[in-house]
Amino acid sequence: MKIRRDIWLIVLVAFLHFGLYAQTPVNNNSLTETLDKASMFLTDVEGDQKVKANQNLTELIESLEVIRKKETDDDAFLRKLFLKTNRKTLRRYSLYADFSETMLDHNYGCLSGTILYSLLLSHFDFNFEAIELSDHIYLLVENENSKFIFESTLGSRGFIANKTDIDKALSGYNERSVVNQSMTAVASLNSNEQTSVINNRIGLKELAGLQYYNKAIESFKNTELITALKQSEQSHELYPSVRIKQLMQLLVNEILYSEGLTREVKQNALKNYISHIRENKISRTK
């Protein structure tokens, strides 16, 4: 009788253990894996700055992991993830801010904010897609029967969960003008070829490509043509989209007709560009 009773107690304890912990969220991504993904977006910083950026990201993730252990409801956790990240990290809007600036100085643009949320959602195993528009980018998050929009530029209002609000937001995105300062577009460079509407679903690698793309746009506006071309080539390696290809072609033409560059500099830029397009099978600029 005592043996049977002991067995019953063991079964009961096992059942209670399962009941208490079966609903605990499982995190399949380690911190190391997430930091490795983040490294794609931190190529512009080294040494102490890179260490500090990773440290800040680690602290944010660890604070969210504490919340996750207490909050087993996915929808509620997603709201808390969005709001805490917004309050803790996304403090000052800056059009051209990249991911390193966001993690080091709390400056953010729609792209760097979207990158941060993408890394966090990936870390906690949520399904999401970054939606690239001609002039903006946002996240569409889906969890079983729930759907959310993560809009990094709207502060606390950027977590959109109500179906009516989601439909309204999606309609607004479809009606956006091609040229908008939320995210620099090639159309702003007065090229008629770049005015087509873009609505692409992309992932982390393409987001890294768009960060280089934004850097190239900023360099171009600062008349740093050689730097801009290199950045656009780096962008294209990660995300071979039409507008990035067209940006490279535009920059090559600007370099060849520039009066402020030497013949040698122009030839080297053209040589590197031709090498790039051969490797990536891009049609040459005429």
Residue frames as qw, qx, qy, qz and C-alpha x, y, z in Angstrom:
[[0.000, 0.885, 0.465, 0.000, 0.00, 0.00, 0.00],
 [0.321, -0.786, 0.102, 0.519, 2.84, 2.35, 0.86],
 [0.414, -0.113, 0.593, 0.682, 4.50, 1.66, -2.50],
 [0.196, 0.621, 0.659, 0.377, 1.29, 2.43, -4.36],
 [0.164, -0.923, -0.272, 0.215, 0.84, 5.60, -2.36],
 [0.395, -0.570, 0.312, 0.649, 4.40, 6.72, -3.16],
 [0.352, 0.192, 0.673, 0.621, 3.82, 6.06, -6.84],
 [0.054, 0.812, 0.563, 0.143, 0.61, 8.07, -6.70],
 [0.274, -0.859, -0.049, 0.430, 2.44, 10.96, -5.05],
 [0.413, -0.281, 0.500, 0.707, 5.14, 10.88, -7.73],
 [0.235, 0.480, 0.692, 0.485, 2.50, 10.96, -10.47],
 [0.101, -0.899, -0.417, 0.086, 0.69, 13.81, -8.73],
 [0.355, -0.702, 0.164, 0.595, 3.87, 15.85, -8.36],
 [0.370, -0.008, 0.626, 0.686, 4.74, 15.25, -12.01],
 [0.125, 0.691, 0.651, 0.289, 1.23, 16.34, -13.03],
 [0.200, -0.914, -0.216, 0.278, 1.43, 19.50, -10.94],
 [0.421, -0.463, 0.369, 0.687, 4.89, 20.25, -12.34],
 [0.291, 0.284, 0.677, 0.614, 3.54, 19.96, -15.87],
 [0.017, -0.829, -0.550, -0.099, 0.52, 22.08, -15.02],
 [0.305, -0.835, -0.055, 0.454, 2.68, 24.80, -13.55],
 [0.276, -0.577, 0.448, 0.624, 5.27, 24.96, -16.32],
 [0.555, 0.340, 0.692, 0.314, 3.69, 23.67, -19.52],
 [0.272, 0.894, 0.341, 0.101, 2.57, 27.17, -20.48],
 [0.374, -0.740, 0.204, 0.522, 5.94, 28.79, -19.83],
 [0.575, 0.788, -0.126, -0.180, 7.13, 30.35, -23.10],
 [0.852, -0.122, 0.301, 0.411, 9.97, 28.54, -24.79],
 [0.160, 0.908, -0.243, -0.303, 12.70, 30.77, -26.18],
 [0.936, 0.195, 0.193, 0.220, 14.54, 28.97, -28.96],
 [0.505, 0.712, -0.122, 0.473, 16.95, 31.80, -29.66],
 [0.670, -0.432, -0.248, 0.551, 19.84, 32.36, -27.30],
 [0.093, -0.932, 0.001, 0.351, 21.20, 35.79, -26.55],
 [0.421, -0.408, 0.573, 0.573, 24.35, 34.87, -28.48],
 [0.397, 0.394, 0.725, 0.402, 22.30, 34.06, -31.58],
 [0.099, 0.917, 0.384, -0.034, 20.44, 37.36, -31.34],
 [0.252, -0.822, 0.235, 0.454, 23.64, 39.37, -30.92],
 [0.472, -0.096, 0.682, 0.550, 25.06, 37.56, -33.93],
 [0.298, 0.682, 0.611, 0.271, 22.06, 38.69, -35.98],
 [0.099, -0.957, -0.151, 0.228, 22.49, 42.22, -34.64],
 [0.515, -0.443, 0.378, 0.629, 26.09, 42.27, -35.89],
 [0.445, 0.468, 0.575, 0.503, 24.74, 42.73, -39.44],
 [0.009, 0.908, 0.322, 0.270, 23.56, 46.17, -38.39],
 [0.465, -0.855, 0.096, 0.207, 26.64, 47.24, -36.41],
 [0.822, 0.236, 0.152, 0.496, 29.29, 47.16, -39.12],
 [0.244, 0.812, -0.001, 0.531, 29.89, 50.91, -38.79],
 [0.402, -0.804, 0.306, -0.313, 31.13, 50.71, -35.19],
 [0.761, 0.205, -0.558, 0.261, 34.06, 48.93, -33.58],
 [0.326, 0.229, -0.602, 0.692, 35.77, 48.46, -30.24],
 [0.010, 0.179, 0.653, -0.736, 34.14, 50.07, -27.22],
 [0.451, 0.149, -0.067, -0.877, 31.22, 51.43, -29.24],
 [0.625, 0.019, -0.683, -0.378, 30.28, 47.98, -30.51],
 [0.329, -0.097, -0.844, 0.412, 30.64, 46.53, -27.02],
 [0.168, 0.172, 0.413, -0.878, 28.39, 49.27, -25.63],
 [0.557, 0.098, -0.330, -0.756, 25.76, 48.78, -28.34],
 [0.592, -0.042, -0.797, -0.109, 25.67, 45.04, -27.65],
 [0.178, -0.107, -0.735, 0.645, 25.53, 45.67, -23.93],
 [0.352, 0.132, 0.173, -0.911, 22.54, 47.99, -24.31],
 [0.651, 0.053, -0.524, -0.546, 20.77, 45.47, -26.52],
 [0.465, -0.030, -0.858, 0.215, 21.53, 42.71, -24.02],
 [0.039, 0.112, 0.587, -0.801, 20.11, 44.75, -21.14],
 [0.532, 0.106, -0.107, -0.833, 16.93, 45.43, -23.11],
 [0.657, 0.038, -0.696, -0.289, 16.49, 41.75, -23.99],
 [0.330, -0.047, -0.831, 0.445, 17.14, 40.63, -20.41],
 [0.245, 0.107, 0.397, -0.878, 14.54, 43.08, -19.09],
 [0.652, 0.117, -0.300, -0.686, 12.04, 41.75, -21.62],
 [0.543, 0.052, -0.838, -0.002, 12.86, 38.15, -20.67],
 [0.000, -0.069, -0.719, 0.692, 11.90, 38.96, -17.07],
 [0.516, 0.183, 0.096, -0.831, 8.53, 40.21, -18.33],
 [0.621, 0.175, -0.629, -0.433, 8.12, 37.18, -20.58],
 [0.285, 0.022, -0.918, 0.275, 8.53, 34.77, -17.67],
 [0.178, 0.249, 0.613, -0.728, 5.64, 36.47, -15.90],
 [0.535, 0.442, 0.045, -0.718, 3.45, 37.16, -18.93],
 [0.433, -0.004, 0.877, 0.210, 2.40, 33.96, -20.68],
 [0.499, 0.713, 0.458, -0.180, -0.25, 35.63, -22.85],
 [0.592, 0.147, 0.380, 0.696, 1.41, 36.30, -26.20],
 [0.139, 0.775, 0.365, 0.497, -0.73, 39.28, -27.16],
 [0.419, -0.904, -0.079, 0.024, -0.20, 41.00, -23.82],
 [0.701, -0.401, 0.241, 0.539, 3.54, 40.35, -23.99],
 [0.500, 0.417, 0.380, 0.657, 3.79, 41.81, -27.49],
 [0.086, -0.919, -0.219, -0.316, 2.20, 45.02, -26.25],
 [0.590, -0.776, 0.102, 0.199, 4.62, 45.20, -23.33],
 [0.728, -0.037, 0.324, 0.603, 7.57, 44.45, -25.60],
 [0.332, 0.666, 0.319, 0.587, 6.60, 47.30, -27.90],
 [0.243, -0.930, -0.127, -0.245, 5.93, 49.86, -25.18],
 [0.697, -0.629, 0.141, 0.315, 8.99, 49.07, -23.04],
 [0.671, 0.112, 0.324, 0.657, 11.29, 49.22, -26.06],
 [0.175, 0.787, 0.288, 0.516, 9.75, 52.49, -27.13],
 [0.403, -0.909, -0.023, -0.103, 10.22, 54.06, -23.69],
 [0.757, -0.513, 0.231, 0.332, 13.66, 52.61, -22.99],
 [0.615, -0.105, 0.469, 0.626, 15.40, 52.94, -26.36],
 [0.294, 0.511, 0.506, 0.630, 13.47, 54.88, -29.01],
 [0.240, -0.652, -0.393, 0.602, 13.63, 58.40, -27.60],
 [0.074, 0.700, -0.111, -0.702, 14.55, 60.92, -30.32],
 [0.752, 0.537, 0.378, 0.053, 13.45, 60.70, -33.94],
 [0.116, -0.684, 0.450, 0.562, 16.24, 61.27, -36.45],
 [0.752, 0.520, -0.088, -0.396, 15.66, 60.66, -40.15],
 [0.641, 0.546, -0.539, 0.000, 19.00, 59.06, -40.99],
 [0.469, -0.554, 0.625, -0.287, 19.70, 57.30, -37.69],
 [0.651, 0.215, -0.713, -0.146, 21.08, 53.80, -38.12],
 [0.825, -0.385, -0.407, -0.073, 20.91, 50.90, -35.70],
 [0.623, -0.011, -0.411, 0.666, 24.17, 51.73, -33.92],
 [0.047, -0.337, 0.115, -0.933, 22.92, 55.27, -33.19],
 [0.671, -0.443, -0.294, -0.516, 19.70, 53.83, -31.83],
 [0.851, -0.300, -0.394, 0.175, 21.52, 51.50, -29.45],
 [0.560, 0.017, -0.281, 0.779, 24.17, 54.04, -28.43],
 [0.056, 0.023, -0.117, 0.991, 22.35, 57.39, -28.39],
 [0.233, 0.491, 0.746, -0.386, 18.63, 56.49, -28.52],
 [0.322, 0.480, -0.218, -0.786, 18.22, 58.29, -31.85],
 [0.465, 0.174, 0.862, 0.096, 16.04, 56.36, -34.26],
 [0.367, 0.239, -0.367, -0.821, 14.38, 56.49, -37.65],
 [0.859, 0.076, 0.078, -0.501, 11.66, 54.27, -39.02],
 [0.773, 0.362, -0.520, -0.006, 14.29, 51.86, -40.37],
 [0.235, 0.361, -0.761, 0.486, 16.45, 51.55, -37.24],
 [0.532, -0.160, 0.466, -0.689, 13.36, 51.27, -35.04],
 [0.896, 0.178, -0.135, -0.383, 12.01, 48.53, -37.27],
 [0.585, 0.405, -0.676, 0.190, 15.36, 46.73, -37.14],
 [0.112, -0.316, 0.719, -0.609, 15.34, 46.77, -33.33],
 [0.731, -0.004, 0.310, -0.608, 11.80, 45.43, -33.11],
 [0.834, 0.328, -0.385, -0.221, 12.63, 42.76, -35.70],
 [0.364, 0.388, -0.776, 0.339, 15.57, 41.51, -33.64],
 [0.343, -0.182, 0.638, -0.665, 13.43, 41.37, -30.50],
 [0.827, 0.144, 0.068, -0.540, 10.57, 39.56, -32.20],
 [0.724, 0.380, -0.574, -0.029, 13.02, 37.09, -33.70],
 [0.084, 0.374, -0.783, 0.490, 14.59, 36.52, -30.29],
 [0.456, -0.004, 0.635, -0.624, 11.21, 35.69, -28.76],
 [0.182, 0.085, 0.945, 0.259, 10.15, 33.52, -31.71],
 [0.419, 0.604, 0.431, -0.523, 7.26, 35.59, -33.04],
 [0.520, 0.382, 0.598, 0.476, 6.28, 35.54, -36.70],
 [0.064, 0.825, 0.108, -0.551, 6.69, 38.88, -38.41],
 [0.618, 0.421, 0.370, 0.551, 7.41, 40.52, -41.73],
 [0.150, -0.527, 0.018, 0.836, 8.91, 43.90, -42.43],
 [0.472, 0.712, 0.509, 0.105, 6.83, 45.72, -45.04],
 [0.360, -0.284, 0.234, 0.857, 8.97, 47.94, -47.24],
 [0.359, 0.837, 0.397, -0.116, 7.15, 50.82, -48.92],
 [0.546, 0.654, 0.068, 0.519, 8.56, 53.39, -51.30],
 [0.063, 0.696, -0.204, 0.685, 9.06, 55.85, -48.47],
 [0.538, -0.516, 0.388, -0.542, 8.60, 53.97, -45.21],
 [0.523, 0.101, -0.846, 0.018, 8.84, 50.64, -43.40],
 [0.580, -0.384, 0.346, -0.630, 6.81, 48.96, -40.66],
 [0.018, 0.166, -0.983, 0.079, 6.24, 45.51, -39.16],
 [0.757, -0.145, -0.236, -0.592, 3.30, 43.17, -39.53],
 [0.077, -0.288, 0.893, -0.337, 3.21, 40.68, -36.64],
 [0.755, -0.124, -0.368, -0.529, 0.97, 37.61, -36.67],
 [0.077, -0.252, 0.875, -0.406, 0.33, 35.34, -33.71],
 [0.180, 0.308, 0.927, -0.114, -2.21, 32.54, -34.22],
 [0.142, 0.724, 0.648, 0.190, -5.52, 34.44, -34.61],
 [0.183, -0.880, -0.136, 0.417, -4.05, 37.84, -33.72],
 [0.596, 0.483, 0.181, 0.615, -2.46, 40.43, -35.96],
 [0.315, -0.829, -0.123, 0.447, -0.56, 43.57, -35.01],
 [0.517, 0.735, -0.021, 0.438, 1.25, 46.46, -36.64],
 [0.600, -0.541, -0.067, 0.586, 4.49, 47.73, -35.11],
 [0.352, 0.827, 0.134, 0.418, 4.94, 51.33, -36.27],
 [0.669, -0.216, -0.277, 0.655, 8.16, 52.60, -34.73],
 [0.221, 0.257, 0.044, 0.940, 7.59, 56.29, -35.51],
 [0.382, -0.593, -0.358, -0.612, 4.31, 56.78, -33.62],
 [0.180, -0.420, 0.592, -0.664, 5.49, 56.39, -30.04],
 [0.330, 0.022, 0.850, -0.410, 3.08, 54.49, -27.78],
 [0.669, 0.433, 0.175, -0.578, 0.41, 54.74, -30.50],
 [0.341, 0.528, -0.687, -0.364, 2.61, 52.61, -32.74],
 [0.128, 0.002, 0.988, -0.091, 1.33, 49.33, -31.32],
 [0.549, 0.105, -0.176, -0.810, -1.78, 48.82, -33.43],
 [0.143, -0.029, 0.979, -0.141, -3.94, 45.88, -32.37],
 [0.503, 0.436, 0.493, -0.560, -7.57, 46.75, -33.05],
 [0.541, 0.295, 0.700, 0.362, -8.79, 45.31, -36.36],
 [0.258, 0.908, 0.330, 0.023, -10.44, 48.56, -37.40],
 [0.190, -0.897, 0.272, 0.291, -7.27, 50.51, -36.62],
 [0.554, -0.235, 0.676, 0.425, -5.15, 47.95, -38.49],
 [0.491, 0.569, 0.601, 0.270, -7.37, 48.20, -41.58],
 [0.082, 0.987, 0.109, -0.085, -7.21, 51.98, -41.39],
 [0.378, -0.714, 0.456, 0.374, -3.42, 51.92, -41.04],
 [0.580, 0.042, 0.703, 0.408, -3.00, 49.50, -43.97],
 [0.381, 0.794, 0.448, 0.156, -5.23, 51.69, -46.11],
 [0.101, -0.967, 0.108, 0.206, -3.14, 54.70, -45.12],
 [0.516, -0.434, 0.591, 0.442, 0.06, 52.93, -46.10],
 [0.553, 0.380, 0.654, 0.349, -1.39, 52.15, -49.51],
 [0.218, 0.915, 0.311, 0.136, -2.20, 55.81, -50.03],
 [0.474, -0.691, 0.125, 0.530, 1.15, 57.17, -48.97],
 [0.415, 0.873, -0.199, -0.164, 2.98, 59.43, -51.35],
 [0.902, 0.259, -0.150, 0.310, 6.01, 57.94, -53.06],
 [0.407, 0.447, -0.323, 0.728, 8.22, 60.75, -51.80],
 [0.587, -0.760, -0.148, -0.237, 8.22, 61.11, -48.00],
 [0.130, 0.719, -0.561, 0.390, 10.92, 61.94, -45.47],
 [0.837, -0.410, 0.254, -0.260, 10.07, 58.98, -43.21],
 [0.779, -0.196, 0.497, 0.329, 12.49, 56.88, -45.26],
 [0.096, 0.649, -0.399, -0.641, 14.63, 58.28, -48.03],
 [0.788, 0.370, 0.492, 0.001, 13.71, 57.03, -51.47],
 [0.480, -0.042, 0.477, 0.735, 15.57, 57.21, -54.74],
 [0.194, 0.758, 0.547, 0.298, 12.60, 59.10, -56.13],
 [0.245, -0.914, -0.119, 0.302, 13.80, 62.11, -54.11],
 [0.462, -0.403, 0.421, 0.669, 16.83, 62.27, -56.39],
 [0.411, 0.635, -0.080, -0.649, 14.66, 63.49, -59.29],
 [0.001, 0.217, -0.892, -0.398, 14.86, 60.25, -61.24],
 [0.664, 0.063, -0.125, -0.734, 11.63, 59.38, -63.01],
 [0.617, 0.125, -0.766, -0.130, 12.48, 55.67, -63.00],
 [0.245, 0.019, -0.824, 0.511, 12.25, 55.44, -59.22],
 [0.380, -0.114, 0.188, -0.899, 8.67, 56.65, -58.73],
 [0.634, -0.151, -0.676, -0.344, 7.02, 53.22, -58.87],
 [0.653, -0.541, 0.201, -0.491, 5.21, 52.08, -55.74],
 [0.387, 0.291, -0.850, 0.206, 7.06, 49.54, -53.57],
 [0.726, -0.378, 0.220, -0.531, 5.32, 47.13, -51.22],
 [0.650, 0.298, -0.696, 0.057, 7.71, 44.27, -50.38],
 [0.820, -0.542, 0.067, -0.169, 7.75, 41.78, -47.50],
 [0.523, 0.589, -0.532, 0.309, 11.32, 41.42, -46.32],
 [0.845, -0.441, -0.261, 0.155, 13.44, 39.97, -43.50],
 [0.534, -0.761, 0.104, 0.355, 16.54, 40.80, -41.47],
 [0.627, -0.052, 0.408, 0.662, 19.05, 40.46, -44.31],
 [0.255, 0.656, 0.433, 0.564, 17.11, 42.86, -46.51],
 [0.311, -0.934, -0.177, 0.019, 16.78, 45.29, -43.60],
 [0.613, -0.501, 0.243, 0.560, 20.57, 45.29, -43.35],
 [0.466, 0.302, 0.484, 0.676, 20.68, 46.08, -47.06],
 [0.005, -0.863, -0.380, -0.334, 18.29, 48.99, -46.60],
 [0.484, -0.806, -0.021, 0.340, 20.48, 50.39, -43.84],
 [0.527, -0.182, 0.403, 0.726, 23.38, 50.58, -46.31],
 [0.239, 0.612, 0.556, 0.510, 20.94, 52.05, -48.83],
 [0.214, -0.941, -0.261, -0.005, 20.02, 54.86, -46.45],
 [0.548, -0.596, 0.200, 0.552, 23.70, 55.49, -45.75],
 [0.475, 0.169, 0.519, 0.690, 24.32, 55.74, -49.50],
 [0.059, 0.823, 0.458, 0.333, 21.50, 58.26, -49.88],
 [0.389, -0.889, -0.072, 0.231, 22.88, 60.36, -47.04],
 [0.577, -0.338, 0.365, 0.648, 26.39, 60.23, -48.51],
 [0.367, 0.475, 0.539, 0.591, 25.03, 61.26, -51.91],
 [0.101, -0.928, -0.326, -0.151, 23.25, 64.25, -50.39],
 [0.461, -0.806, 0.162, 0.335, 26.57, 65.22, -48.81],
 [0.539, 0.780, -0.295, -0.120, 28.22, 64.90, -52.27],
 [0.379, -0.515, 0.768, 0.038, 30.37, 61.99, -51.05],
 [0.767, 0.366, -0.248, -0.464, 29.92, 60.13, -54.32],
 [0.457, 0.368, -0.808, 0.049, 32.61, 57.46, -53.98],
 [0.166, -0.094, 0.816, -0.545, 31.47, 56.55, -50.47],
 [0.657, 0.220, 0.229, -0.684, 27.86, 56.49, -51.63],
 [0.704, 0.365, -0.510, -0.333, 28.69, 54.09, -54.47],
 [0.252, 0.252, -0.898, 0.258, 30.51, 51.70, -52.13],
 [0.341, 0.042, 0.666, -0.662, 27.58, 51.76, -49.72],
 [0.724, 0.297, -0.037, -0.621, 25.07, 51.14, -52.49],
 [0.583, 0.338, -0.728, -0.126, 27.12, 48.14, -53.65],
 [0.020, 0.116, -0.877, 0.467, 27.14, 46.78, -50.09],
 [0.545, 0.167, 0.353, -0.742, 23.40, 47.36, -49.99],
 [0.722, 0.338, -0.350, -0.492, 22.85, 45.46, -53.23],
 [0.324, 0.283, -0.897, 0.098, 24.87, 42.46, -52.04],
 [0.150, 0.083, 0.819, -0.547, 22.41, 42.03, -49.18],
 [0.417, 0.569, 0.580, -0.407, 19.24, 43.08, -50.99],
 [0.244, -0.048, 0.606, 0.755, 19.35, 43.03, -54.83],
 [0.292, 0.698, 0.579, -0.303, 16.25, 45.15, -55.32],
 [0.475, 0.658, 0.375, 0.448, 15.47, 47.27, -58.36],
 [0.050, -0.985, -0.052, -0.156, 15.76, 50.63, -56.66],
 [0.598, -0.662, 0.330, 0.309, 19.14, 49.78, -55.15],
 [0.681, 0.175, 0.480, 0.525, 20.40, 48.75, -58.58],
 [0.273, 0.829, 0.306, 0.381, 19.10, 52.01, -60.00],
 [0.352, -0.926, 0.088, 0.105, 20.80, 53.97, -57.24],
 [0.687, -0.328, 0.423, 0.492, 24.15, 52.41, -58.17],
 [0.528, 0.475, 0.470, 0.525, 23.62, 53.32, -61.81],
 [0.007, -0.965, -0.187, -0.184, 22.72, 56.89, -60.89],
 [0.514, -0.791, 0.213, 0.254, 25.81, 57.24, -58.70],
 [0.698, -0.024, 0.451, 0.556, 28.14, 55.90, -61.39],
 [0.355, 0.715, 0.373, 0.474, 26.80, 58.49, -63.83],
 [0.245, -0.968, -0.039, -0.042, 27.19, 61.25, -61.25],
 [0.666, -0.534, 0.325, 0.407, 30.81, 60.17, -60.64],
 [0.642, 0.232, 0.464, 0.564, 31.71, 60.00, -64.33],
 [0.211, 0.763, 0.307, 0.528, 30.34, 63.50, -64.98],
 [0.471, -0.833, -0.157, 0.245, 31.66, 65.04, -61.77],
 [0.417, 0.803, -0.180, 0.386, 34.10, 67.91, -62.27],
 [0.368, -0.795, 0.386, -0.289, 35.48, 67.55, -58.77],
 [0.880, -0.255, 0.398, 0.045, 36.92, 64.06, -59.19],
 [0.055, -0.613, 0.661, 0.429, 40.15, 63.08, -60.91],
 [0.696, 0.333, -0.492, -0.404, 40.25, 60.78, -63.91],
 [0.292, 0.239, -0.903, 0.202, 41.96, 58.10, -61.83],
 [0.308, 0.054, 0.688, -0.655, 39.27, 58.19, -59.14],
 [0.689, 0.305, -0.011, -0.657, 36.56, 57.93, -61.79],
 [0.598, 0.349, -0.690, -0.209, 38.26, 54.99, -63.50],
 [0.093, 0.145, -0.907, 0.383, 38.69, 53.11, -60.21],
 [0.482, 0.159, 0.484, -0.713, 35.04, 53.70, -59.30],
 [0.722, 0.362, -0.252, -0.534, 33.90, 52.48, -62.72],
 [0.423, 0.331, -0.844, 0.006, 36.20, 49.44, -62.53],
 [0.124, -0.031, 0.845, -0.519, 34.82, 48.46, -59.12],
 [0.605, 0.265, 0.242, -0.711, 31.27, 48.96, -60.32],
 [0.669, 0.371, -0.513, -0.390, 31.80, 46.80, -63.41],
 [0.237, 0.220, -0.922, 0.215, 33.33, 44.09, -61.24],
 [0.336, 0.092, 0.669, -0.657, 30.30, 44.24, -58.97],
 [0.687, 0.329, 0.027, -0.647, 27.73, 44.05, -61.76],
 [0.547, 0.345, -0.734, -0.208, 29.53, 41.12, -63.36],
 [0.066, 0.100, -0.917, 0.381, 29.50, 39.21, -60.10],
 [0.317, 0.302, 0.648, -0.623, 25.84, 40.01, -59.56],
 [0.252, 0.332, 0.792, 0.447, 24.73, 39.84, -63.22],
 [0.130, 0.771, 0.356, -0.512, 23.40, 43.37, -63.38],
 [0.561, 0.656, 0.326, 0.386, 23.00, 45.10, -66.73],
 [0.488, -0.156, -0.039, 0.858, 25.54, 47.88, -67.21],
 [0.097, 0.816, 0.247, -0.513, 24.75, 51.58, -67.20],
 [0.585, 0.465, 0.391, 0.537, 24.88, 53.20, -70.63]]
